């Protein structure tokens, strides 16, 4: 049976919740497997256009019921996934991303003069981050206070035109989050910004 491009587009619009609104935030996410989340507002806009839900509904799914969870995955990009898909994501795309960004950070830490063994430093700080939030969620600023090594900065490409001074904390915490050891909790920013409380 021949299906025209117009028929194919119509079917996609129905399947992805664009032609006929779906019932919930969770259904909106499932209609396309996951939603792009690197820009914080993207989740709200993509869900609202599919489910006609409110910001409060989306906040509840992300931060109360935790039925939708943000996770670094394909192409080192942040996505919002249904919680029951996280196991598959952690074992595939996120595992590759963790290896890539972890290796790169360990190398930069050595080049930046923080230590001669970047991999060992990163392993030690990864464990420190997990321990820091074992008792309570913390944001990045609080994490820097509890884990002093994260409060350091490194100089990359020293002496070159593109020399830069880079904070360690955000990149190290991203590595820990990439493998699912910690996840983004309540957002202290607005729906258009991202200031997560990190939690186990």
FIKOLZA-1660 file (N, C-alpha, C; in steps of 0.1 Angstrom, whole numbers, plus 5000, padded with zeros to 4 digits):
% residues 200
   i   px   py   pz ch aa at
   1 5008 4988 5000  A  X  N
   1 5000 5000 5000  A  X CA
   1 5009 5012 5000  A  X  C
   2 5006 5021 4991  A  X  N
   2 5014 5034 4990  A  X CA
   2 5009 5044 5000  A  X  C
   3 5019 5050 5007  A  X  N
   3 5016 5061 5016  A  X CA
   3 5023 5073 5011  A  X  C
   4 5015 5083 5009  A  X  N
   4 5021 5096 5004  A  X CA
   4 5028 5103 5015  A  X  C
   5 5036 5113 5011  A  X  N
   5 5043 5121 5021  A  X CA
   5 5033 5129 5030  A  X  C
   6 5022 5133 5024  A  X  N
   6 5012 5140 5032  A  X CA
   6 5006 5131 5042  A  X  C
   7 5003 5118 5038  A  X  N
   7 4997 5109 5048  A  X CA
   7 5007 5106 5059  A  X  C
   8 5020 5104 5055  A  X  N
   8 5030 5101 5065  A  X CA
   8 5031 5113 5075  A  X  C
   9 5031 5125 5070  A  X  N
   9 5032 5137 5079  A  X CA
   9 5020 5137 5088  A  X  C
  10 5008 5134 5083  A  X  N
  10 4996 5134 5091  A  X CA
  10 4997 5123 5102  A  X  C
  11 5002 5112 5099  A  X  N
  11 5004 5101 5109  A  X CA
  11 5014 5105 5120  A  X  C
  12 5025 5112 5116  A  X  N
  12 5034 5116 5125  A  X CA
  12 5029 5127 5135  A  X  C
  13 5021 5136 5129  A  X  N
  13 5015 5146 5137  A  X CA
  13 5005 5140 5148  A  X  C
  14 4998 5130 5144  A  X  N
  14 4989 5123 5154  A  X CA
  14 4998 5116 5164  A  X  C
  15 5008 5108 5159  A  X  N
  15 5016 5100 5169  A  X CA
  15 5024 5109 5178  A  X  C
  16 5028 5120 5174  A  X  N
  16 5036 5129 5182  A  X CA
  16 5028 5140 5190  A  X  C
  17 5015 5138 5190  A  X  N
  17 5007 5147 5199  A  X CA
  17 5005 5161 5193  A  X  C
  18 5008 5163 5181  A  X  N
  18 5006 5176 5175  A  X CA
  18 4993 5179 5168  A  X  C
  19 4987 5168 5163  A  X  N
  19 4974 5170 5156  A  X CA
  19 4963 5169 5167  A  X  C
  20 4964 5160 5176  A  X  N
  20 4954 5158 5187  A  X CA
  20 4962 5158 5200  A  X  C
  21 4959 5167 5209  A  X  N
  21 4966 5168 5222  A  X CA
  21 4965 5155 5230  A  X  C
  22 4976 5151 5236  A  X  N
  22 4976 5139 5245  A  X CA
  22 4972 5143 5259  A  X  C
  23 4971 5133 5267  A  X  N
  23 4964 5135 5280  A  X CA
  23 4973 5141 5291  A  X  C
  24 4986 5140 5290  A  X  N
  24 4995 5144 5301  A  X CA
  24 5009 5147 5297  A  X  C
  25 5016 5153 5306  A  X  N
  25 5030 5157 5304  A  X CA
  25 5038 5144 5300  A  X  C
  26 5035 5133 5307  A  X  N
  26 5042 5121 5305  A  X CA
  26 5039 5115 5291  A  X  C
  27 5027 5116 5287  A  X  N
  27 5023 5112 5273  A  X CA
  27 5030 5121 5263  A  X  C
  28 5031 5133 5266  A  X  N
  28 5038 5143 5256  A  X CA
  28 5052 5139 5254  A  X  C
  29 5059 5135 5265  A  X  N
  29 5073 5131 5263  A  X CA
  29 5074 5118 5256  A  X  C
  30 5065 5108 5260  A  X  N
  30 5066 5095 5253  A  X CA
  30 5062 5096 5238  A  X  C
  31 5054 5105 5234  A  X  N
  31 5050 5106 5220  A  X CA
  31 5062 5108 5211  A  X  C
  32 5073 5113 5217  A  X  N
  32 5086 5115 5209  A  X CA
  32 5098 5109 5216  A  X  C
  33 5095 5100 5225  A  X  N
  33 5105 5092 5233  A  X CA
  33 5112 5101 5244  A  X  C
  34 5116 5113 5240  A  X  N
  34 5122 5123 5250  A  X CA
  34 5121 5137 5244  A  X  C
  35 5123 5147 5252  A  X  N
  35 5122 5160 5248  A  X CA
  35 5136 5167 5250  A  X  C
  36 5140 5175 5240  A  X  N
  36 5152 5183 5242  A  X CA
  36 5152 5192 5254  A  X  C
  37 5162 5192 5262  A  X  N
  37 5162 5199 5275  A  X CA
  37 5174 5208 5277  A  X  C
  38 5183 5209 5268  A  X  N
  38 5195 5217 5270  A  X CA
  38 5191 5232 5273  A  X  C
  39 5181 5237 5265  A  X  N
  39 5175 5250 5268  A  X CA
  39 5164 5247 5278  A  X  C
  40 5164 5252 5290  A  X  N
  40 5154 5248 5300  A  X CA
  40 5139 5250 5295  A  X  C
  41 5137 5261 5287  A  X  N
  41 5123 5264 5283  A  X CA
  41 5118 5253 5273  A  X  C
  42 5127 5246 5266  A  X  N
  42 5123 5237 5256  A  X CA
  42 5114 5226 5261  A  X  C
  43 5116 5221 5273  A  X  N
  43 5107 5210 5278  A  X CA
  43 5093 5216 5280  A  X  C
  44 5092 5228 5285  A  X  N
  44 5079 5234 5288  A  X CA
  44 5072 5237 5275  A  X  C
  45 5079 5242 5265  A  X  N
  45 5072 5245 5252  A  X CA
  45 5068 5233 5245  A  X  C
  46 5077 5223 5244  A  X  N
  46 5074 5211 5237  A  X CA
  46 5062 5203 5244  A  X  C
  47 5062 5202 5257  A  X  N
  47 5052 5195 5264  A  X CA
  47 5038 5202 5263  A  X  C
  48 5039 5216 5265  A  X  N
  48 5026 5223 5264  A  X CA
  48 5019 5223 5251  A  X  C
  49 5027 5223 5240  A  X  N
  49 5020 5222 5227  A  X CA
  49 5014 5209 5224  A  X  C
  50 5019 5198 5231  A  X  N
  50 5013 5185 5229  A  X CA
  50 5002 5181 5238  A  X  C
  51 5003 5186 5251  A  X  N
  51 4994 5182 5261  A  X CA
  51 4985 5193 5266  A  X  C
  52 4988 5205 5262  A  X  N
  52 4980 5217 5266  A  X CA
  52 4981 5218 5282  A  X  C
  53 4992 5214 5287  A  X  N
  53 4994 5214 5302  A  X CA
  53 5000 5228 5306  A  X  C
  54 4999 5230 5319  A  X  N
  54 5004 5242 5325  A  X CA
  54 5019 5241 5330  A  X  C
  55 5025 5252 5333  A  X  N
  55 5039 5251 5338  A  X CA
  55 5039 5243 5351  A  X  C
  56 5028 5245 5359  A  X  N
  56 5027 5237 5372  A  X CA
  56 5027 5222 5369  A  X  C
  57 5020 5218 5359  A  X  N
  57 5019 5204 5355  A  X CA
  57 5033 5198 5352  A  X  C
  58 5040 5206 5344  A  X  N
  58 5054 5202 5340  A  X CA
  58 5063 5202 5352  A  X  C
  59 5063 5212 5360  A  X  N
  59 5071 5212 5372  A  X CA
  59 5068 5200 5381  A  X  C
  60 5055 5196 5382  A  X  N
  60 5052 5185 5390  A  X CA
  60 5058 5172 5385  A  X  C
  61 5058 5171 5372  A  X  N
  61 5064 5159 5365  A  X CA
  61 5079 5158 5367  A  X  C
  62 5085 5170 5366  A  X  N
  62 5100 5171 5367  A  X CA
  62 5105 5170 5382  A  X  C
  63 5098 5176 5391  A  X  N
  63 5103 5178 5404  A  X CA
  63 5096 5172 5416  A  X  C
  64 5083 5168 5413  A  X  N
  64 5076 5162 5424  A  X CA
  64 5074 5147 5422  A  X  C
  65 5067 5143 5412  A  X  N
  65 5065 5128 5410  A  X CA
  65 5078 5123 5404  A  X  C
  66 5086 5131 5397  A  X  N
  66 5099 5127 5391  A  X CA
  66 5096 5117 5380  A  X  C
  67 5084 5118 5374  A  X  N
  67 5081 5108 5363  A  X CA
  67 5089 5112 5350  A  X  C
  68 5094 5124 5349  A  X  N
  68 5102 5129 5338  A  X CA
  68 5115 5133 5344  A  X  C
  69 5127 5129 5339  A  X  N
  69 5140 5132 5345  A  X CA
  69 5149 5137 5334  A  X  C
  70 5156 5148 5336  A  X  N
  70 5166 5153 5327  A  X CA
  70 5179 5145 5328  A  X  C
  71 5185 5141 5316  A  X  N
  71 5197 5133 5316  A  X CA
  71 5205 5137 5304  A  X  C
  72 5218 5138 5305  A  X  N
  72 5227 5140 5294  A  X CA
  72 5228 5127 5286  A  X  C
  73 5226 5128 5273  A  X  N
  73 5226 5116 5265  A  X CA
  73 5232 5119 5251  A  X  C
  74 5225 5115 5241  A  X  N
  74 5230 5116 5227  A  X CA
  74 5236 5130 5224  A  X  C
  75 5247 5129 5217  A  X  N
  75 5254 5141 5212  A  X CA
  75 5258 5151 5224  A  X  C
  76 5260 5145 5236  A  X  N
  76 5263 5153 5248  A  X CA
  76 5252 5164 5250  A  X  C
  77 5240 5161 5247  A  X  N
  77 5229 5170 5249  A  X CA
  77 5220 5165 5260  A  X  C
  78 5213 5175 5267  A  X  N
  78 5204 5172 5278  A  X CA
  78 5190 5169 5272  A  X  C
  79 5184 5158 5277  A  X  N
  79 5171 5155 5273  A  X CA
  79 5162 5152 5285  A  X  C
  80 5149 5153 5284  A  X  N
  80 5140 5149 5294  A  X CA
  80 5134 5136 5290  A  X  C
  81 5136 5125 5298  A  X  N
  81 5132 5112 5295  A  X CA
  81 5121 5107 5305  A  X  C
  82 5112 5098 5301  A  X  N
  82 5104 5091 5311  A  X CA
  82 5113 5083 5320  A  X  C
  83 5110 5083 5333  A  X  N
  83 5119 5077 5343  A  X CA
  83 5122 5063 5340  A  X  C
  84 5112 5055 5335  A  X  N
  84 5115 5041 5333  A  X CA
  84 5124 5038 5321  A  X  C
  85 5128 5049 5313  A  X  N
  85 5137 5047 5302  A  X CA
  85 5152 5050 5306  A  X  C
  86 5154 5055 5319  A  X  N
  86 5167 5059 5323  A  X CA
  86 5177 5048 5323  A  X  C
  87 5173 5036 5327  A  X  N
  87 5182 5025 5327  A  X CA
  87 5189 5022 5313  A  X  C
  88 5180 5023 5303  A  X  N
  88 5185 5020 5290  A  X CA
  88 5194 5032 5285  A  X  C
  89 5191 5044 5289  A  X  N
  89 5198 5056 5285  A  X CA
  89 5212 5056 5292  A  X  C
  90 5212 5053 5305  A  X  N
  90 5225 5052 5312  A  X CA
  90 5234 5042 5307  A  X  C
  91 5229 5031 5302  A  X  N
  91 5237 5020 5297  A  X CA
  91 5241 5021 5283  A  X  C
  92 5237 5031 5276  A  X  N
  92 5240 5033 5262  A  X CA
  92 5246 5047 5259  A  X  C
  93 5238 5056 5255  A  X  N
  93 5243 5070 5251  A  X CA
  93 5250 5077 5263  A  X  C
  94 5244 5076 5275  A  X  N
  94 5250 5083 5286  A  X CA
  94 5264 5077 5290  A  X  C
  95 5265 5064 5288  A  X  N
  95 5278 5058 5291  A  X CA
  95 5289 5063 5282  A  X  C
  96 5285 5064 5269  A  X  N
  96 5295 5069 5259  A  X CA
  96 5299 5084 5262  A  X  C
  97 5289 5092 5266  A  X  N
  97 5291 5106 5269  A  X CA
  97 5300 5107 5281  A  X  C
  98 5297 5099 5292  A  X  N
  98 5305 5099 5304  A  X CA
  98 5320 5097 5301  A  X  C
  99 5322 5086 5293  A  X  N
  99 5336 5083 5289  A  X CA
  99 5343 5095 5282  A  X  C
 100 5336 5101 5272  A  X  N
 100 5341 5112 5264  A  X CA
 100 5344 5124 5273  A  X  C
 101 5335 5129 5280  A  X  N
 101 5337 5141 5288  A  X CA
 101 5346 5139 5300  A  X  C
 102 5346 5126 5305  A  X  N
 102 5355 5123 5316  A  X CA
 102 5369 5123 5312  A  X  C
 103 5372 5117 5301  A  X  N
 103 5386 5116 5295  A  X CA
 103 5390 5130 5292  A  X  C
 104 5382 5138 5286  A  X  N
 104 5386 5152 5282  A  X CA
 104 5388 5160 5294  A  X  C
 105 5380 5159 5305  A  X  N
 105 5382 5167 5317  A  X CA
 105 5395 5163 5324  A  X  C
 106 5398 5150 5325  A  X  N
 106 5410 5145 5331  A  X CA
 106 5422 5151 5324  A  X  C
 107 5422 5151 5311  A  X  N
 107 5433 5157 5303  A  X CA
 107 5435 5172 5305  A  X  C
 108 5423 5179 5306  A  X  N
 108 5424 5193 5308  A  X CA
 108 5429 5197 5322  A  X  C
 109 5425 5189 5332  A  X  N
 109 5430 5191 5345  A  X CA
 109 5445 5190 5346  A  X  C
 110 5451 5180 5339  A  X  N
 110 5465 5179 5338  A  X CA
 110 5472 5191 5331  A  X  C
 111 5466 5194 5319  A  X  N
 111 5471 5206 5311  A  X CA
 111 5470 5219 5319  A  X  C
 112 5459 5220 5327  A  X  N
 112 5457 5232 5335  A  X CA
 112 5465 5233 5348  A  X  C
 113 5473 5222 5350  A  X  N
 113 5483 5223 5361  A  X CA
 113 5477 5219 5375  A  X  C
 114 5465 5214 5376  A  X  N
 114 5459 5211 5389  A  X CA
 114 5465 5198 5395  A  X  C
 115 5469 5189 5386  A  X  N
 115 5474 5176 5391  A  X CA
 115 5481 5169 5380  A  X  C
 116 5490 5160 5383  A  X  N
 116 5497 5152 5373  A  X CA
 116 5488 5140 5368  A  X  C
 117 5478 5136 5376  A  X  N
 117 5470 5124 5373  A  X CA
 117 5455 5129 5373  A  X  C
 118 5451 5133 5362  A  X  N
 118 5437 5139 5361  A  X CA
 118 5427 5128 5363  A  X  C
 119 5429 5116 5359  A  X  N
 119 5419 5105 5360  A  X CA
 119 5417 5102 5375  A  X  C
 120 5428 5101 5383  A  X  N
 120 5427 5098 5397  A  X CA
 120 5420 5109 5404  A  X  C
 121 5424 5122 5401  A  X  N
 121 5417 5133 5407  A  X CA
 121 5402 5133 5404  A  X  C
 122 5398 5130 5392  A  X  N
 122 5384 5130 5389  A  X CA
 122 5377 5119 5396  A  X  C
 123 5383 5107 5397  A  X  N
 123 5377 5096 5405  A  X CA
 123 5375 5100 5419  A  X  C
 124 5385 5107 5425  A  X  N
 124 5384 5111 5439  A  X CA
 124 5373 5121 5441  A  X  C
 125 5372 5131 5432  A  X  N
 125 5362 5141 5433  A  X CA
 125 5348 5136 5430  A  X  C
 126 5347 5126 5421  A  X  N
 126 5334 5120 5418  A  X CA
 126 5328 5114 5431  A  X  C
 127 5336 5107 5438  A  X  N
 127 5332 5101 5451  A  X CA
 127 5328 5111 5461  A  X  C
 128 5336 5122 5461  A  X  N
 128 5333 5133 5471  A  X CA
 128 5320 5139 5468  A  X  C
 129 5317 5141 5455  A  X  N
 129 5304 5147 5451  A  X CA
 129 5292 5138 5456  A  X  C
 130 5294 5125 5453  A  X  N
 130 5283 5116 5457  A  X CA
 130 5281 5116 5473  A  X  C
 131 5292 5117 5480  A  X  N
 131 5291 5117 5494  A  X CA
 131 5285 5130 5499  A  X  C
 132 5288 5141 5492  A  X  N
 132 5283 5154 5496  A  X CA
 132 5268 5155 5495  A  X  C
 133 5262 5148 5486  A  X  N
 133 5247 5149 5485  A  X CA
 133 5240 5137 5490  A  X  C
 134 5248 5128 5497  A  X  N
 134 5241 5116 5502  A  X CA
 134 5231 5120 5513  A  X  C
 135 5233 5130 5520  A  X  N
 135 5224 5134 5531  A  X CA
 135 5214 5144 5527  A  X  C
 136 5217 5153 5517  A  X  N
 136 5208 5163 5513  A  X CA
 136 5212 5168 5499  A  X  C
 137 5202 5173 5491  A  X  N
 137 5205 5179 5478  A  X CA
 137 5213 5191 5480  A  X  C
 138 5222 5194 5470  A  X  N
 138 5230 5206 5470  A  X CA
 138 5231 5212 5456  A  X  C
 139 5232 5225 5455  A  X  N
 139 5234 5231 5442  A  X CA
 139 5249 5232 5440  A  X  C
 140 5253 5237 5428  A  X  N
 140 5268 5237 5425  A  X CA
 140 5276 5246 5435  A  X  C
 141 5270 5257 5438  A  X  N
 141 5277 5266 5448  A  X CA
 141 5279 5259 5461  A  X  C
 142 5269 5253 5466  A  X  N
 142 5270 5245 5479  A  X CA
 142 5280 5234 5478  A  X  C
 143 5281 5227 5466  A  X  N
 143 5290 5216 5464  A  X CA
 143 5304 5221 5464  A  X  C
 144 5307 5233 5459  A  X  N
 144 5320 5239 5460  A  X CA
 144 5325 5241 5474  A  X  C
 145 5316 5245 5483  A  X  N
 145 5319 5247 5497  A  X CA
 145 5322 5234 5504  A  X  C
 146 5315 5223 5501  A  X  N
 146 5316 5210 5507  A  X CA
 146 5328 5203 5502  A  X  C
 147 5330 5204 5489  A  X  N
 147 5342 5197 5482  A  X CA
 147 5351 5208 5477  A  X  C
 148 5360 5213 5485  A  X  N
 148 5369 5224 5481  A  X CA
 148 5376 5223 5468  A  X  C
 149 5380 5211 5464  A  X  N
 149 5387 5209 5452  A  X CA
 149 5379 5213 5440  A  X  C
 150 5366 5213 5441  A  X  N
 150 5357 5218 5430  A  X CA
 150 5358 5233 5428  A  X  C
 151 5363 5240 5438  A  X  N
 151 5363 5254 5438  A  X CA
 151 5375 5260 5431  A  X  C
 152 5383 5251 5425  A  X  N
 152 5395 5255 5418  A  X CA
 152 5392 5259 5403  A  X  C
 153 5402 5266 5397  A  X  N
 153 5401 5270 5383  A  X CA
 153 5413 5265 5376  A  X  C
 154 5412 5263 5363  A  X  N
 154 5424 5259 5356  A  X CA
 154 5426 5268 5343  A  X  C
 155 5438 5270 5339  A  X  N
 155 5441 5278 5328  A  X CA
 155 5444 5268 5316  A  X  C
 156 5436 5270 5305  A  X  N
 156 5438 5262 5293  A  X CA
 156 5444 5270 5282  A  X  C
 157 5452 5263 5274  A  X  N
 157 5458 5270 5262  A  X CA
 157 5466 5282 5267  A  X  C
 158 5474 5280 5278  A  X  N
 158 5481 5291 5283  A  X CA
 158 5491 5297 5273  A  X  C
 159 5491 5310 5272  A  X  N
 159 5501 5317 5263  A  X CA
 159 5496 5319 5249  A  X  C
 160 5484 5313 5246  A  X  N
 160 5479 5313 5233  A  X CA
 160 5468 5324 5232  A  X  C
 161 5464 5328 5220  A  X  N
 161 5454 5338 5218  A  X CA
 161 5440 5334 5224  A  X  C
 162 5438 5321 5225  A  X  N
 162 5425 5316 5230  A  X CA
 162 5426 5311 5244  A  X  C
 163 5437 5315 5251  A  X  N
 163 5438 5311 5265  A  X CA
 163 5426 5315 5273  A  X  C
 164 5422 5306 5282  A  X  N
 164 5410 5308 5291  A  X CA
 164 5412 5302 5304  A  X  C
 165 5405 5308 5314  A  X  N
 165 5405 5303 5328  A  X CA
 165 5391 5297 5330  A  X  C
 166 5391 5284 5334  A  X  N
 166 5379 5276 5334  A  X CA
 166 5376 5271 5348  A  X  C
 167 5364 5272 5353  A  X  N
 167 5360 5266 5366  A  X CA
 167 5359 5251 5365  A  X  C
 168 5363 5244 5375  A  X  N
 168 5363 5229 5375  A  X CA
 168 5349 5224 5378  A  X  C
 169 5342 5231 5388  A  X  N
 169 5330 5225 5394  A  X CA
 169 5320 5221 5384  A  X  C
 170 5315 5229 5375  A  X  N
 170 5305 5225 5365  A  X CA
 170 5308 5213 5357  A  X  C
 171 5320 5213 5352  A  X  N
 171 5324 5202 5344  A  X CA
 171 5325 5189 5352  A  X  C
 172 5331 5189 5364  A  X  N
 172 5332 5177 5372  A  X CA
 172 5318 5172 5376  A  X  C
 173 5309 5181 5380  A  X  N
 173 5296 5176 5383  A  X CA
 173 5288 5171 5371  A  X  C
 174 5291 5176 5360  A  X  N
 174 5285 5171 5347  A  X CA
 174 5289 5157 5345  A  X  C
 175 5302 5154 5347  A  X  N
 175 5307 5140 5345  A  X CA
 175 5299 5130 5355  A  X  C
 176 5298 5134 5367  A  X  N
 176 5291 5126 5377  A  X CA
 176 5276 5124 5373  A  X  C
 177 5270 5134 5368  A  X  N
 177 5256 5133 5364  A  X CA
 177 5254 5125 5352  A  X  C
 178 5264 5125 5343  A  X  N
 178 5262 5119 5330  A  X CA
 178 5260 5104 5332  A  X  C
 179 5266 5097 5342  A  X  N
 179 5265 5083 5343  A  X CA
 179 5253 5079 5352  A  X  C
 180 5245 5089 5357  A  X  N
 180 5233 5087 5365  A  X CA
 180 5236 5086 5380  A  X  C
 181 5249 5088 5384  A  X  N
 181 5252 5087 5398  A  X CA
 181 5244 5098 5406  A  X  C
 182 5242 5110 5400  A  X  N
 182 5234 5120 5406  A  X CA
 182 5224 5125 5395  A  X  C
 183 5213 5131 5399  A  X  N
 183 5204 5137 5389  A  X CA
 183 5200 5151 5393  A  X  C
 184 5194 5158 5384  A  X  N
 184 5189 5171 5386  A  X CA
 184 5176 5171 5394  A  X  C
 185 5176 5178 5405  A  X  N
 185 5164 5178 5414  A  X CA
 185 5157 5191 5411  A  X  C
 186 5151 5197 5422  A  X  N
 186 5143 5209 5421  A  X CA
 186 5152 5220 5414  A  X  C
 187 5146 5228 5405  A  X  N
 187 5152 5239 5399  A  X CA
 187 5150 5252 5407  A  X  C
 188 5160 5258 5411  A  X  N
 188 5159 5271 5418  A  X CA
 188 5158 5283 5409  A  X  C
 189 5159 5281 5396  A  X  N
 189 5157 5292 5387  A  X CA
 189 5143 5292 5382  A  X  C
 190 5140 5300 5372  A  X  N
 190 5127 5301 5366  A  X CA
 190 5126 5290 5356  A  X  C
 191 5114 5289 5349  A  X  N
 191 5112 5278 5339  A  X CA
 191 5121 5280 5327  A  X  C
 192 5127 5292 5326  A  X  N
 192 5136 5296 5314  A  X CA
 192 5151 5295 5318  A  X  C
 193 5154 5291 5330  A  X  N
 193 5168 5290 5335  A  X CA
 193 5170 5277 5342  A  X  C
 194 5183 5274 5345  A  X  N
 194 5186 5261 5351  A  X CA
 194 5195 5263 5363  A  X  C
 195 5190 5261 5375  A  X  N
 195 5199 5261 5387  A  X CA
 195 5194 5249 5395  A  X  C
 196 5198 5237 5391  A  X  N
 196 5193 5225 5398  A  X CA
 196 5199 5222 5411  A  X  C
 197 5191 5216 5420  A  X  N
 197 5197 5210 5432  A  X CA
 197 5200 5196 5428  A  X  C
 198 5213 5192 5430  A  X  N
 198 5217 5179 5427  A  X CA
 198 5214 5169 5438  A  X  C
 199 5209 5157 5434  A  X  N
 199 5205 5147 5444  A  X CA
 199 5208 5133 5438  A  X  C
 200 5208 5123 5447  A  X  N
 200 5210 5109 5444  A  X CA
 200 5197 5103 5438  A  X  C
% end
